[in-house]
Amino acid sequence: MSERQSPLAAFWRDFRRNRLAMVGLTIVVILLLAALASFVIAPYDVVVSQDRTQRLAGPSVSHWLGCDELGRDVLLRLLYGSRISLLVGITVVAIGMTMGTMLGLVSGHFGGWVDSLIMRIVDIFLAFPFFLLAIAVAGFLGPSLRNAILALGIASVPSYTRIVRGSVLSIREMTFVESAVVAGAGNIRIMVVHIFPNLIGTLLVYGTLRISTAIMAEAGLSYLGIGAQDPLPTWGKMLSNLREHMLFHPWHILAPGMAILITVMGFNFLGDGLRDLLDPRLRKVMGAQGGAE
C-alpha cells in the first residue's frame, strides 16, 4: 500500500502535469533571477552611463543587444527593468487586493445600504476601462514611477471589490458561517476568521493574473510619458525612447517588447495553472484524467 502524499506534495504533483503552468513558472523564476542578478550586473550608475560613440550600435561581443540612442547598454537596462517590472506588478496587486478585499468583505457581509453604496461607487469606476482610469489618475498625480504604481493600484480596486463581494455572498450562506453567527461571533471575527480564509485561493489566482496586467499597463504609461521618467530604465520607457529608430534599428525595440510579451505570458500561464488546481470543479476533471492515465 502506497503512503498517502501530503497536500503540498499532491499539489506539486498535479501542478507538474500542467505543461503551460510549468512553462509559466519557469518564466517567472527566470524573471526573478534576472531581477536579483541586476543588483550585481546592472547597478543604477552603470545603466544610466552614456557612451555617445556607441549610439545605436548593433549587437556585439561587448554589447549583446546593442546600445540605445544615448549609447547605453540595452541588455543591462533590460535587466534593471526586470526589477522594476516585478516591483510594479507586486505592488499594484498588493494595493488593489488589500483595498478591494476590505471593501468586498464589508459590502458582501453587511449587505443593505452599505452594499448598495459601495457597489454603486464601484460601478462608476468600472464604467471606465482600466487603462483609461489609470491614465486619468496618473495624469492627475503627475508623471513618475511612484504615481504610476499608485494610479494602477487605485484603478485595480473595483475589480477586486466585485470579485470578493461575489464570493462573500456565497460563502456567508454556508453552514459554518451560520454556525458562527448562532454562536455569537462578531462581524469582524466572522469576516476575518471564517470568510477570508476561503477567499485566499480566489485572490491568489486573480492576483497572479493581474500581475501581468499591471506590468503591461505600467509599460503603457511609461510609453505615453506619464509613468517612469528618464533616466530610470523601464521596459515601457525603453520602447518609447527607441520608437523613432525602430525602422532602421529594429533589434533595439525588439528586446524590451519581447521581454514584456514573455513576462505577461509567463504570469498568465502560471495564473491559469493555479486556477485549474484551486478550482474544485476543474480539479475533479484533472483528477479523473490522471486516474484514466
Backbone as CSV, one residue per row, in Angstrom:
resi,resn,N_x,N_y,N_z,CA_x,CA_y,CA_z,C_x,C_y,C_z
1,MET,0.852,-1.190,0.000,0.000,0.000,0.000,0.889,1.241,0.000
2,SER,0.655,2.147,-0.930,1.483,3.339,-1.028,1.127,4.332,0.059
3,GLU,2.135,5.040,0.540,1.911,6.048,1.561,1.134,7.222,0.983
4,ARG,0.277,7.784,1.805,-0.542,8.920,1.377,0.329,10.175,1.304
5,GLN,0.230,10.875,0.176,1.034,12.081,-0.006,0.469,13.241,0.796
6,SER,1.358,14.134,1.198,0.923,15.352,1.867,0.201,16.247,0.871
7,PRO,-0.656,17.187,1.350,-1.370,18.089,0.429,-0.424,18.881,-0.469
8,LEU,0.728,19.306,0.079,1.677,20.077,-0.724,2.289,19.223,-1.818
9,ALA,2.640,17.978,-1.477,3.210,17.074,-2.478,2.190,16.748,-3.563
10,ALA,0.925,16.546,-3.149,-0.121,16.261,-4.131,-0.358,17.466,-5.039
11,PHE,-0.302,18.650,-4.451,-0.485,19.872,-5.248,0.630,20.000,-6.286
12,TRP,1.874,19.767,-5.855,3.004,19.871,-6.781,2.946,18.796,-7.854
13,ARG,2.474,17.613,-7.504,2.333,16.537,-8.491,1.335,16.935,-9.573
14,ASP,0.191,17.480,-9.158,-0.816,17.899,-10.127,-0.359,19.117,-10.924
15,PHE,0.384,19.997,-10.254,0.855,21.203,-10.937,1.824,20.837,-12.058
16,ARG,2.698,19.869,-11.816,3.678,19.472,-12.823,3.029,18.861,-14.052
17,ARG,1.830,18.333,-13.910,1.136,17.746,-15.055,0.651,18.817,-16.039
18,ASN,0.508,20.035,-15.543,0.052,21.137,-16.395,1.277,21.764,-17.056
19,ARG,1.481,21.474,-18.322,2.694,21.906,-19.008,2.778,23.428,-19.132
20,LEU,1.648,24.053,-19.457,1.661,25.511,-19.595,1.966,26.178,-18.248
21,ALA,1.441,25.617,-17.163,1.727,26.164,-15.841,3.215,26.048,-15.522
22,MET,3.833,24.934,-15.886,5.263,24.761,-15.666,6.079,25.735,-16.509
23,VAL,5.619,25.976,-17.742,6.287,26.981,-18.573,6.179,28.352,-17.920
24,GLY,4.988,28.684,-17.424,4.798,29.964,-16.740,5.669,30.102,-15.512
25,LEU,5.739,29.022,-14.714,6.573,29.047,-13.514,8.042,29.232,-13.877
26,THR,8.488,28.572,-14.935,9.878,28.714,-15.382,10.188,30.145,-15.784
27,ILE,9.266,30.759,-16.528,9.470,32.150,-16.950,9.530,33.079,-15.743
28,VAL,8.635,32.867,-14.785,8.608,33.721,-13.590,9.891,33.556,-12.782
29,VAL,10.369,32.321,-12.645,11.612,32.068,-11.908,12.793,32.754,-12.606
30,ILE,12.845,32.658,-13.939,13.922,33.325,-14.688,13.852,34.830,-14.487
31,LEU,12.638,35.382,-14.483,12.478,36.823,-14.250,12.973,37.214,-12.858
32,LEU,12.659,36.387,-11.867,13.127,36.649,-10.506,14.654,36.608,-10.432
33,LEU,15.253,35.620,-11.082,16.714,35.512,-11.091,17.345,36.704,-11.808
34,ALA,16.720,37.147,-12.914,17.237,38.312,-13.631,17.158,39.560,-12.763
35,ALA,16.052,39.696,-12.022,15.907,40.854,-11.144,16.957,40.844,-10.034
36,LEU,17.222,39.654,-9.483,18.246,39.549,-8.440,19.636,39.797,-9.011
37,ALA,19.891,39.261,-10.206,21.199,39.444,-10.833,21.455,40.897,-11.190
38,SER,20.388,41.662,-11.437,20.567,43.062,-11.842,21.228,43.898,-10.751
39,PHE,21.082,43.482,-9.481,21.708,44.243,-8.401,23.238,44.181,-8.495
40,VAL,23.745,43.093,-9.083,25.195,42.922,-9.226,25.667,43.325,-10.616
41,ILE,24.940,42.849,-11.633,25.373,43.059,-13.014,25.007,44.445,-13.528
42,ALA,23.849,44.947,-13.099,23.358,46.206,-13.673,22.980,47.204,-12.584
43,PRO,23.954,47.724,-11.832,23.648,48.779,-10.865,23.218,50.056,-11.583
44,TYR,22.561,50.938,-10.842,21.955,52.124,-11.451,22.969,53.004,-12.174
45,ASP,24.147,53.213,-11.578,25.126,54.105,-12.200,25.656,53.549,-13.519
46,VAL,25.584,52.211,-13.708,26.042,51.612,-14.953,24.986,51.750,-16.048
47,VAL,23.734,51.509,-15.700,22.685,51.520,-16.722,22.372,52.921,-17.218
48,VAL,22.729,53.950,-16.465,22.458,55.322,-16.919,23.687,55.969,-17.555
49,SER,24.850,55.305,-17.475,26.062,55.891,-18.055,25.968,55.868,-19.580
50,GLN,26.457,56.946,-20.212,26.329,57.113,-21.656,27.693,57.034,-22.342
51,ASP,27.663,56.491,-23.549,28.848,56.452,-24.406,28.390,56.821,-25.815
52,ARG,28.466,58.112,-26.139,27.926,58.595,-27.411,28.603,57.961,-28.622
53,THR,29.800,57.412,-28.443,30.463,56.760,-29.583,29.769,55.449,-29.955
54,GLN,28.953,54.897,-29.014,28.233,53.644,-29.258,26.750,53.886,-29.544
55,ARG,26.401,55.101,-29.918,24.998,55.456,-30.131,24.367,54.567,-31.208
56,LEU,23.268,53.866,-30.826,22.529,52.973,-31.716,23.403,51.863,-32.314
57,ALA,24.448,51.480,-31.588,25.305,50.386,-32.056,24.530,49.076,-32.015
58,GLY,24.802,48.220,-32.973,24.130,46.930,-33.038,24.710,45.925,-32.065
59,PRO,24.140,44.740,-32.005,24.656,43.700,-31.105,26.117,43.383,-31.392
60,SER,26.890,43.205,-30.328,28.313,42.896,-30.464,28.742,42.083,-29.257
61,VAL,30.017,41.730,-29.208,30.539,40.956,-28.089,30.469,41.749,-26.790
62,SER,30.754,43.031,-26.854,30.744,43.872,-25.654,29.334,44.328,-25.277
63,HIS,28.448,44.416,-26.266,27.062,44.830,-26.018,26.144,43.846,-26.753
64,TRP,25.703,42.823,-26.045,25.000,41.710,-26.682,23.716,42.137,-27.396
65,LEU,23.020,43.127,-26.868,21.788,43.602,-27.501,21.950,45.011,-28.077
66,GLY,23.178,45.454,-28.199,23.435,46.771,-28.753,23.276,47.881,-27.738
67,CYS,23.277,49.121,-28.223,23.157,50.298,-27.365,22.010,51.173,-27.875
68,ASP,21.442,51.965,-26.978,20.301,52.795,-27.359,20.751,54.116,-27.964
69,GLU,19.813,55.059,-28.054,20.096,56.323,-28.739,21.094,57.203,-27.995
70,LEU,21.395,56.875,-26.740,22.375,57.626,-25.966,23.623,56.794,-25.668
71,GLY,23.735,55.631,-26.295,24.909,54.793,-26.098,24.875,53.975,-24.825
72,ARG,23.685,53.740,-24.275,23.554,52.946,-23.053,23.268,51.494,-23.420
73,ASP,23.883,50.569,-22.692,23.761,49.148,-22.991,22.320,48.672,-22.800
74,VAL,21.716,48.125,-23.863,20.315,47.711,-23.837,20.101,46.522,-22.906
75,LEU,21.027,45.556,-22.909,20.875,44.373,-22.071,20.889,44.728,-20.590
76,LEU,21.811,45.591,-20.193,21.877,45.993,-18.784,20.615,46.746,-18.364
77,ARG,20.114,47.587,-19.245,18.883,48.318,-18.946,17.688,47.372,-18.895
78,LEU,17.746,46.341,-19.717,16.684,45.339,-19.712,16.673,44.578,-18.385
79,LEU,17.848,44.224,-17.883,17.943,43.537,-16.605,17.447,44.419,-15.467
80,TYR,17.848,45.677,-15.489,17.386,46.608,-14.462,15.868,46.764,-14.545
81,GLY,15.338,46.794,-15.770,13.901,46.932,-15.954,13.116,45.762,-15.397
82,SER,13.713,44.559,-15.373,13.017,43.404,-14.805,12.740,43.616,-13.318
83,ARG,13.675,44.270,-12.648,13.477,44.582,-11.227,12.278,45.514,-11.042
84,ILE,12.190,46.524,-11.902,11.093,47.487,-11.803,9.763,46.829,-12.157
85,SER,9.776,45.966,-13.171,8.540,45.300,-13.572,7.972,44.446,-12.441
86,LEU,8.836,43.696,-11.760,8.373,42.900,-10.619,7.860,43.794,-9.494
87,LEU,8.572,44.878,-9.231,8.137,45.817,-8.203,6.764,46.369,-8.534
88,VAL,6.585,46.771,-9.788,5.306,47.334,-10.210,4.194,46.294,-10.074
89,GLY,4.423,45.098,-10.632,3.387,44.074,-10.603,2.955,43.698,-9.200
90,ILE,3.922,43.438,-8.328,3.609,43.004,-6.967,2.975,44.134,-6.158
91,THR,3.492,45.355,-6.288,2.969,46.476,-5.511,1.564,46.851,-5.949
92,VAL,1.329,46.889,-7.258,-0.009,47.219,-7.762,-1.026,46.189,-7.284
93,VAL,-0.671,44.909,-7.366,-1.574,43.853,-6.908,-1.808,43.968,-5.404
94,ALA,-0.769,44.288,-4.652,-0.917,44.426,-3.197,-1.873,45.561,-2.851
95,ILE,-1.748,46.692,-3.539,-2.640,47.833,-3.277,-4.074,47.487,-3.644
96,GLY,-4.265,46.994,-4.860,-5.613,46.671,-5.306,-6.258,45.569,-4.494
97,MET,-5.486,44.523,-4.173,-6.027,43.393,-3.424,-6.382,43.782,-1.997
98,THR,-5.531,44.561,-1.340,-5.792,44.952,0.050,-7.051,45.801,0.161
99,MET,-7.108,46.856,-0.641,-8.264,47.752,-0.576,-9.525,47.067,-1.091
100,GLY,-9.396,46.331,-2.200,-10.554,45.662,-2.771,-11.114,44.573,-1.877
101,THR,-10.228,43.830,-1.187,-10.689,42.771,-0.287,-11.447,43.345,0.900
102,MET,-10.930,44.432,1.465,-11.625,45.055,2.599,-13.007,45.565,2.191
103,LEU,-13.069,46.253,1.056,-14.356,46.778,0.594,-15.316,45.645,0.233
104,GLY,-14.796,44.611,-0.444,-15.644,43.484,-0.820,-16.175,42.717,0.378
105,LEU,-15.322,42.528,1.393,-15.767,41.845,2.609,-16.881,42.625,3.305
106,VAL,-16.672,43.912,3.473,-17.685,44.750,4.139,-18.976,44.770,3.335
107,SER,-18.861,44.947,2.029,-20.042,45.022,1.172,-20.823,43.715,1.173
108,GLY,-20.140,42.603,0.979,-20.827,41.321,0.904,-21.375,40.853,2.235
109,HIS,-20.667,41.138,3.328,-21.098,40.637,4.634,-22.262,41.435,5.206
110,PHE,-22.194,42.746,5.143,-23.227,43.570,5.771,-24.452,43.735,4.875
111,GLY,-24.247,43.801,3.562,-25.380,43.956,2.655,-26.099,45.278,2.889
112,GLY,-27.363,45.336,2.490,-28.178,46.528,2.729,-27.631,47.777,2.069
113,TRP,-27.794,48.906,2.775,-27.372,50.188,2.211,-25.847,50.278,2.095
114,VAL,-25.129,49.556,2.966,-23.662,49.552,2.875,-23.226,48.915,1.560
115,ASP,-23.829,47.785,1.238,-23.527,47.102,-0.018,-23.900,47.970,-1.219
116,SER,-25.073,48.579,-1.168,-25.528,49.427,-2.280,-24.602,50.608,-2.497
117,LEU,-24.189,51.262,-1.415,-23.317,52.432,-1.526,-21.972,52.058,-2.129
118,ILE,-21.334,50.999,-1.586,-20.018,50.593,-2.076,-20.088,50.156,-3.534
119,MET,-21.078,49.364,-3.885,-21.155,48.825,-5.242,-21.534,49.882,-6.266
120,ARG,-22.300,50.896,-5.878,-22.603,51.973,-6.838,-21.341,52.773,-7.140
121,ILE,-20.506,52.982,-6.118,-19.237,53.674,-6.344,-18.331,52.816,-7.233
122,VAL,-18.301,51.513,-6.969,-17.507,50.590,-7.787,-18.004,50.590,-9.226
123,ASP,-19.321,50.619,-9.409,-19.890,50.625,-10.764,-19.467,51.877,-11.537
124,ILE,-19.379,52.991,-10.838,-18.940,54.227,-11.502,-17.514,54.077,-12.017
125,PHE,-16.634,53.513,-11.189,-15.241,53.315,-11.609,-15.143,52.262,-12.718
126,LEU,-15.968,51.218,-12.629,-15.924,50.165,-13.642,-16.488,50.630,-14.981
127,ALA,-17.179,51.774,-14.981,-17.679,52.314,-16.246,-16.545,52.784,-17.148
128,PHE,-15.372,53.020,-16.537,-14.203,53.442,-17.305,-13.285,52.235,-17.500
129,PRO,-12.732,52.067,-18.699,-11.744,50.989,-18.895,-10.575,51.143,-17.932
130,PHE,-10.003,50.003,-17.528,-8.933,50.005,-16.524,-7.780,50.936,-16.907
131,PHE,-7.299,50.821,-18.145,-6.129,51.608,-18.545,-6.475,53.085,-18.647
132,LEU,-7.685,53.402,-19.111,-8.105,54.798,-19.202,-8.208,55.423,-17.818
133,LEU,-8.723,54.659,-16.868,-8.813,55.153,-15.488,-7.420,55.371,-14.909
134,ALA,-6.495,54.456,-15.208,-5.116,54.611,-14.728,-4.467,55.851,-15.338
135,ILE,-4.713,56.101,-16.617,-4.164,57.294,-17.275,-4.685,58.562,-16.595
136,ALA,-5.981,58.582,-16.281,-6.578,59.758,-15.643,-5.962,60.012,-14.269
137,VAL,-5.817,58.946,-13.469,-5.253,59.104,-12.123,-3.778,59.495,-12.204
138,ALA,-3.017,58.842,-13.092,-1.594,59.155,-13.242,-1.405,60.578,-13.756
139,GLY,-2.253,61.005,-14.679,-2.164,62.370,-15.173,-2.459,63.395,-14.097
140,PHE,-3.386,63.053,-13.200,-3.724,63.961,-12.095,-2.589,64.030,-11.078
141,LEU,-1.972,62.878,-10.771,-0.913,62.832,-9.761,0.415,63.374,-10.281
142,GLY,0.643,63.257,-11.598,1.906,63.710,-12.178,2.761,62.540,-12.621
143,PRO,3.615,62.757,-13.619,4.425,61.656,-14.170,5.571,61.238,-13.263
144,SER,5.534,60.005,-12.810,6.622,59.388,-12.043,6.272,57.927,-11.859
145,LEU,7.261,57.111,-11.559,7.012,55.688,-11.367,6.136,55.460,-10.141
146,ARG,6.388,56.175,-9.083,5.587,56.006,-7.862,4.124,56.330,-8.113
147,ASN,3.869,57.436,-8.818,2.492,57.817,-9.106,1.830,56.841,-10.075
148,ALA,2.619,56.282,-11.003,2.072,55.285,-11.923,1.636,54.038,-11.160
149,ILE,2.458,53.597,-10.197,2.100,52.429,-9.382,0.837,52.715,-8.578
150,LEU,0.773,53.904,-7.978,-0.404,54.273,-7.189,-1.651,54.345,-8.069
151,ALA,-1.501,54.904,-9.266,-2.638,55.015,-10.181,-3.148,53.640,-10.591
152,LEU,-2.240,52.726,-10.922,-2.636,51.382,-11.322,-3.263,50.617,-10.151
153,GLY,-2.726,50.839,-8.948,-3.302,50.189,-7.775,-4.723,50.651,-7.511
154,ILE,-4.958,51.967,-7.606,-6.304,52.509,-7.398,-7.259,52.007,-8.476
155,ALA,-6.777,51.966,-9.719,-7.625,51.503,-10.819,-7.964,50.018,-10.696
156,SER,-7.167,49.265,-9.924,-7.404,47.826,-9.755,-8.424,47.519,-8.671
157,VAL,-8.666,48.463,-7.781,-9.528,48.208,-6.623,-10.933,47.750,-7.009
158,PRO,-11.617,48.403,-7.947,-13.002,47.992,-8.252,-13.146,46.529,-8.664
159,SER,-12.226,46.019,-9.469,-12.347,44.629,-9.916,-12.177,43.660,-8.754
160,TYR,-11.236,43.931,-7.844,-11.068,43.080,-6.672,-12.319,43.151,-5.774
161,THR,-12.857,44.342,-5.620,-14.036,44.518,-4.771,-15.199,43.680,-5.278
162,ARG,-15.451,43.711,-6.565,-16.573,42.965,-7.136,-16.363,41.450,-6.991
163,ILE,-15.152,40.975,-7.239,-14.887,39.542,-7.137,-15.026,39.051,-5.696
164,VAL,-14.455,39.800,-4.742,-14.539,39.408,-3.332,-15.980,39.459,-2.848
165,ARG,-16.693,40.488,-3.218,-18.088,40.619,-2.793,-18.928,39.439,-3.280
166,GLY,-18.736,39.045,-4.548,-19.468,37.905,-5.082,-19.156,36.618,-4.331
167,SER,-17.890,36.420,-3.974,-17.506,35.224,-3.226,-18.081,35.238,-1.822
168,VAL,-18.071,36.412,-1.185,-18.598,36.532,0.179,-20.084,36.225,0.217
169,LEU,-20.825,36.670,-0.792,-22.272,36.428,-0.822,-22.596,34.939,-0.814
170,SER,-21.753,34.131,-1.442,-21.991,32.685,-1.446,-21.445,32.013,-0.187
171,ILE,-20.301,32.487,0.301,-19.692,31.867,1.480,-20.512,32.121,2.738
172,ARG,-21.091,33.307,2.861,-21.817,33.640,4.104,-23.081,32.801,4.282
173,GLU,-23.535,32.124,3.222,-24.710,31.260,3.325,-24.348,29.835,3.719
174,MET,-23.059,29.546,3.844,-22.638,28.188,4.183,-22.863,27.901,5.667
175,THR,-22.913,26.613,5.973,-23.273,26.180,7.316,-22.303,26.671,8.385
176,PHE,-20.993,26.633,8.095,-20.026,27.002,9.136,-20.114,28.484,9.483
177,VAL,-20.508,29.321,8.527,-20.691,30.750,8.823,-21.956,30.960,9.640
178,GLU,-23.033,30.264,9.263,-24.274,30.371,10.026,-24.076,29.872,11.460
179,SER,-23.259,28.834,11.630,-22.971,28.320,12.970,-22.222,29.352,13.798
180,ALA,-21.286,30.071,13.150,-20.547,31.115,13.856,-21.463,32.249,14.281
181,VAL,-22.449,32.582,13.444,-23.408,33.628,13.796,-24.254,33.199,14.987
182,VAL,-24.732,31.961,14.951,-25.547,31.436,16.055,-24.744,31.388,17.352
183,ALA,-23.431,31.094,17.227,-22.569,31.018,18.409,-22.253,32.387,18.981
184,GLY,-22.662,33.453,18.294,-22.464,34.804,18.813,-21.184,35.475,18.374
185,ALA,-20.540,34.964,17.328,-19.308,35.593,16.834,-19.617,36.977,16.264
186,GLY,-18.703,37.914,16.486,-18.886,39.267,15.989,-18.622,39.360,14.494
187,ASN,-19.001,40.482,13.921,-18.847,40.673,12.475,-17.384,40.601,12.036
188,ILE,-16.507,41.226,12.813,-15.082,41.233,12.459,-14.529,39.814,12.477
189,ARG,-14.890,39.049,13.506,-14.398,37.672,13.611,-14.932,36.809,12.460
190,ILE,-16.178,36.997,12.125,-16.764,36.210,11.037,-16.048,36.512,9.723
191,MET,-15.794,37.792,9.460,-15.155,38.172,8.204,-13.706,37.709,8.145
192,VAL,-12.965,37.884,9.232,-11.530,37.595,9.229,-11.231,36.110,9.412
193,VAL,-11.942,35.456,10.330,-11.617,34.069,10.692,-12.360,33.059,9.825
194,HIS,-13.605,33.342,9.494,-14.430,32.342,8.818,-14.564,32.568,7.310
195,ILE,-14.645,33.804,6.873,-14.874,34.078,5.449,-13.569,34.286,4.691
196,PHE,-12.675,35.123,5.218,-11.458,35.480,4.479,-10.599,34.274,4.091
197,PRO,-10.362,33.293,4.977,-9.534,32.138,4.557,-10.070,31.435,3.319
198,ASN,-11.367,31.469,3.106,-11.956,30.821,1.944,-11.839,31.668,0.681
199,LEU,-11.308,32.864,0.802,-11.090,33.737,-0.347,-9.659,33.667,-0.859
200,ILE,-8.764,33.048,-0.086,-7.338,33.090,-0.422,-7.058,32.467,-1.783
201,GLY,-7.683,31.326,-2.072,-7.454,30.678,-3.356,-7.858,31.558,-4.521
202,THR,-9.037,32.173,-4.422,-9.517,33.072,-5.484,-8.591,34.266,-5.639
203,LEU,-8.179,34.852,-4.525,-7.300,36.024,-4.579,-5.929,35.669,-5.136
204,LEU,-5.424,34.481,-4.793,-4.115,34.052,-5.289,-4.125,33.919,-6.809
205,VAL,-5.162,33.287,-7.330,-5.260,33.098,-8.785,-5.434,34.438,-9.487
206,TYR,-6.387,35.231,-9.019,-6.668,36.505,-9.682,-5.491,37.460,-9.560
207,GLY,-4.841,37.465,-8.395,-3.684,38.335,-8.205,-2.540,37.978,-9.131
208,THR,-2.313,36.677,-9.330,-1.251,36.245,-10.250,-1.523,36.722,-11.668
209,LEU,-2.779,36.606,-12.097,-3.137,37.061,-13.433,-3.022,38.580,-13.556
210,ARG,-3.333,39.292,-12.477,-3.307,40.750,-12.528,-1.894,41.319,-12.501
211,ILE,-0.920,40.522,-12.057,0.468,40.989,-12.107,0.869,41.279,-13.544
212,SER,0.500,40.385,-14.454,0.838,40.603,-15.861,0.136,41.834,-16.406
213,THR,-1.114,42.053,-16.004,-1.846,43.245,-16.443,-1.173,44.509,-15.944
214,ALA,-0.718,44.492,-14.685,-0.058,45.658,-14.113,1.253,45.967,-14.827
215,ILE,2.027,44.930,-15.134,3.302,45.125,-15.833,3.068,45.732,-17.209
216,MET,2.080,45.216,-17.920,1.781,45.725,-19.258,1.233,47.148,-19.190
217,ALA,0.399,47.431,-18.193,-0.164,48.771,-18.060,0.908,49.796,-17.702
218,GLU,1.840,49.408,-16.825,2.932,50.339,-16.488,3.782,50.637,-17.707
219,ALA,4.013,49.615,-18.529,4.767,49.832,-19.761,4.029,50.816,-20.662
220,GLY,2.708,50.699,-20.694,1.917,51.630,-21.496,1.993,53.055,-20.972
221,LEU,1.911,53.215,-19.644,2.004,54.556,-19.062,3.375,55.174,-19.314
222,SER,4.423,54.368,-19.152,5.777,54.869,-19.409,5.952,55.207,-20.890
223,TYR,5.350,54.408,-21.760,5.432,54.663,-23.202,4.773,56.003,-23.542
224,LEU,3.677,56.323,-22.839,2.971,57.580,-23.083,3.635,58.769,-22.396
225,GLY,4.629,58.505,-21.553,5.345,59.588,-20.893,4.776,60.006,-19.555
226,ILE,3.805,59.265,-19.003,3.229,59.633,-17.707,3.559,58.585,-16.640
227,GLY,4.525,57.720,-16.968,4.989,56.737,-15.996,6.383,57.097,-15.524
228,ALA,7.287,56.130,-15.544,8.673,56.377,-15.139,9.321,57.391,-16.074
229,GLN,10.201,58.204,-15.518,10.873,59.244,-16.290,12.362,58.935,-16.423
230,ASP,12.961,59.452,-17.495,14.403,59.288,-17.686,15.170,59.864,-16.507
231,PRO,16.307,59.248,-16.158,16.966,58.134,-16.855,16.589,56.744,-16.329
232,LEU,15.523,56.645,-15.515,15.134,55.359,-14.942,14.736,54.401,-16.059
233,PRO,15.398,53.258,-16.172,15.117,52.344,-17.284,13.970,51.377,-16.974
234,THR,12.851,51.574,-17.617,11.763,50.599,-17.578,11.518,50.136,-19.009
235,TRP,10.896,48.979,-19.135,10.697,48.419,-20.472,9.810,49.326,-21.325
236,GLY,8.780,49.889,-20.730,7.918,50.793,-21.484,8.639,52.054,-21.907
237,LYS,9.486,52.586,-21.037,10.244,53.794,-21.378,11.271,53.502,-22.458
238,MET,11.863,52.304,-22.435,12.801,51.920,-23.484,12.105,51.876,-24.843
239,LEU,10.888,51.343,-24.868,10.118,51.323,-26.109,9.822,52.735,-26.591
240,SER,9.456,53.608,-25.653,9.125,54.983,-26.016,10.339,55.724,-26.576
241,ASN,11.506,55.533,-25.943,12.709,56.249,-26.376,13.208,55.777,-27.735
242,LEU,12.970,54.492,-28.048,13.532,53.913,-29.265,12.539,53.829,-30.422
243,ARG,11.323,54.315,-30.224,10.316,54.155,-31.274,10.666,54.934,-32.542
244,GLU,11.426,56.028,-32.402,11.810,56.810,-33.579,12.845,56.089,-34.431
245,HIS,13.509,55.098,-33.842,14.587,54.401,-34.555,14.208,52.968,-34.914
246,MET,12.934,52.587,-34.709,12.551,51.193,-34.886,12.630,50.732,-36.356
247,LEU,12.528,51.662,-37.303,12.547,51.258,-38.705,13.927,50.780,-39.135
248,PHE,14.971,51.501,-38.723,16.327,51.163,-39.153,17.123,50.400,-38.092
249,HIS,16.626,50.395,-36.857,17.312,49.673,-35.776,16.290,48.828,-35.007
250,PRO,15.679,47.859,-35.657,14.583,47.112,-35.027,15.011,46.257,-33.841
251,TRP,16.303,45.840,-33.799,16.717,44.951,-32.709,16.668,45.643,-31.350
252,HIS,16.789,46.977,-31.348,16.763,47.695,-30.077,15.369,47.659,-29.448
253,ILE,14.352,47.839,-30.257,12.990,47.876,-29.729,12.426,46.466,-29.541
254,LEU,13.034,45.478,-30.218,12.573,44.102,-30.104,12.829,43.547,-28.702
255,ALA,13.962,43.913,-28.094,14.332,43.359,-26.785,13.321,43.712,-25.693
256,PRO,13.013,44.991,-25.436,12.010,45.287,-24.394,10.618,44.795,-24.764
257,GLY,10.279,44.820,-26.062,8.975,44.321,-26.474,8.811,42.840,-26.190
258,MET,9.833,42.048,-26.487,9.783,40.617,-26.207,9.805,40.341,-24.711
259,ALA,10.529,41.162,-23.959,10.569,40.985,-22.502,9.173,41.165,-21.906
260,ILE,8.456,42.187,-22.358,7.094,42.412,-21.873,6.192,41.255,-22.279
261,LEU,6.297,40.837,-23.540,5.447,39.753,-24.050,5.668,38.457,-23.280
262,ILE,6.920,38.065,-23.099,7.221,36.797,-22.435,6.831,36.838,-20.963
263,THR,7.061,37.979,-20.301,6.711,38.109,-18.886,5.208,38.021,-18.680
264,VAL,4.460,38.739,-19.487,2.996,38.694,-19.386,2.492,37.281,-19.658
265,MET,3.054,36.634,-20.670,2.659,35.268,-20.997,2.970,34.320,-19.838
266,GLY,4.125,34.486,-19.198,4.507,33.622,-18.088,3.550,33.724,-16.916
267,PHE,3.203,34.943,-16.513,2.279,35.112,-15.389,0.879,34.621,-15.741
268,ASN,0.462,34.800,-16.994,-0.850,34.291,-17.405,-0.891,32.766,-17.363
269,PHE,0.161,32.114,-17.857,0.220,30.648,-17.803,0.205,30.159,-16.354
270,LEU,0.978,30.840,-15.497,1.032,30.446,-14.089,-0.324,30.628,-13.422
271,GLY,-0.975,31.758,-13.693,-2.294,32.011,-13.114,-3.329,31.003,-13.584
272,ASP,-3.286,30.651,-14.865,-4.216,29.642,-15.379,-3.989,28.293,-14.712
273,GLY,-2.719,27.937,-14.501,-2.414,26.669,-13.846,-2.914,26.637,-12.410
274,LEU,-2.731,27.729,-11.679,-3.223,27.801,-10.304,-4.749,27.740,-10.258
275,ARG,-5.378,28.386,-11.227,-6.848,28.337,-11.287,-7.336,26.907,-11.494
276,ASP,-6.676,26.187,-12.394,-7.081,24.800,-12.662,-6.951,23.927,-11.422
277,LEU,-5.952,24.203,-10.597,-5.717,23.375,-9.418,-6.574,23.781,-8.224
278,LEU,-6.851,25.075,-8.097,-7.567,25.562,-6.919,-9.077,25.588,-7.114
279,ASP,-9.542,25.487,-8.354,-10.980,25.405,-8.606,-11.415,23.953,-8.389
280,PRO,-12.290,23.681,-7.426,-12.678,22.295,-7.119,-13.259,21.557,-8.330
281,ARG,-14.048,22.273,-9.154,-14.667,21.600,-10.307,-13.612,21.179,-11.322
282,LEU,-12.662,22.083,-11.615,-11.599,21.758,-12.558,-10.663,20.704,-11.981
283,ARG,-10.491,20.718,-10.657,-9.598,19.749,-10.012,-10.158,18.325,-10.128
284,LYS,-11.500,18.214,-10.069,-12.118,16.896,-10.222,-11.885,16.351,-11.628
285,VAL,-11.981,17.257,-12.623,-11.751,16.839,-14.004,-10.320,16.374,-14.187
286,MET,-9.349,17.151,-13.610,-7.941,16.764,-13.715,-7.679,15.438,-13.007
287,GLY,-8.344,15.251,-11.862,-8.156,14.004,-11.126,-8.681,12.803,-11.908
288,ALA,-9.807,13.006,-12.593,-10.366,11.917,-13.396,-9.456,11.586,-14.567
289,GLN,-8.858,12.638,-15.184,-7.943,12.428,-16.288,-6.690,11.700,-15.815
290,GLY,-6.187,12.111,-14.620,-4.984,11.474,-14.085,-5.229,10.005,-13.768
291,GLY,-6.471,9.695,-13.247,-6.766,8.309,-12.962,-6.881,7.459,-14.194
292,ALA,-7.392,8.093,-15.282,-7.510,7.366,-16.544,-6.168,7.020,-17.127
293,GLU,-5.188,7.912,-16.893,-3.836,7.660,-17.385,-3.187,6.505,-16.634
